[in-house]
């Protein structure tokens, strides 16, 4: 694995031994090549006699590199998706039927930007990972400086990290925040004045309830369905880059991103390569078809024992539901030594790389 320049520093890639960065020229994409050192242990064995074996251990270092793209709106490559979604909270949409309330229902295209994309430097990818962040997270803030969470040089991997749409959330429809009106060029009498608006979150779907981790929250399944269609479009596009091989697509995510990714996988009509779920669960509204297309797809779940948001006493029922339907489920409970509970830190990368090594191992490549 990697080593830190400052063991008490951050998990950012610029804190890794061997870190370097260089712009990529002669490309239409905004790309930067990032490199860092990856350490491996090398073992040698020699029989000295019938009863003695000599074991030698050495440590080697190889450089790992990725080409990093931060895709913004208006870039040449275009959006990741073009699915129409409703930004207004479901509860307010229901109230908007009464026109006296003067509630405007807003719909817009979910482009899932800005996005972070990591590409191999050694040639076309053999596998692609689509990874979704948690509620109110983002691709850029969460993963732009963490390519080592996904890439260790063991396989030629492309990683796509989209950003969830900014939307109102029904369970917080009483949470108003102050915002500033735009200044108008009409003198001092038209100076900016404060107004109130409903707070918005980057969220893959709309929550109708908030039980604070005691049990599963109710969600607006229509908001989930729009993101499901958008993710299916990304899967199809990435599979075409792999020669029409959806079985080389891995999808996963953290917390709400885990739930969303699992729903997209279980509703996709062709077998995918694998799933990596961090501190998440199977949604109650997600269909589980016995012996369905993903029955042989390895599903890797990672849980933190001190997680108070996705508590094992009710999360386990979803995994039992998958096993009873004949799905291949691997569940691990690992303590985050930083004691972050649900908001796991650097151990997230350890879990993701562990699952990817199992899913993308050479014996599974054909």
Secondary structure, 3 states (H helix, E strand, C coil): CCCECCCCCCCCHHHECCCEEEECCCCCCCEEEEEEEEEEEEEEEEEEECCEEEEEEEEEEEEEEEEEEEECCCCCCCCCCCEEEECCCHHHHHHCCCHHHCCCCCEEEECCCCEEEEEECCCCCCEEEEEECCCCCCHHHHHCCCHHHCCCCCCCEEEEECCCCEEECHHHCCCEEEEECCCCCCCHHHCCCEEEEECEEECCCCECCCCCCCCCCCECHHHHHHHHHHHHHHHHHHHHHCCCCHHHEEEEEECHHHHHHHHHHHCCCCCCCEEEEECCCCCCCCCCCCCCCCCCCEEEEEECCCCCCCCHHHHHHHHHHHHHCCCCEEEEECCCCCCCCCCCCCHHHHHHHHHHHHHCCHHHCC
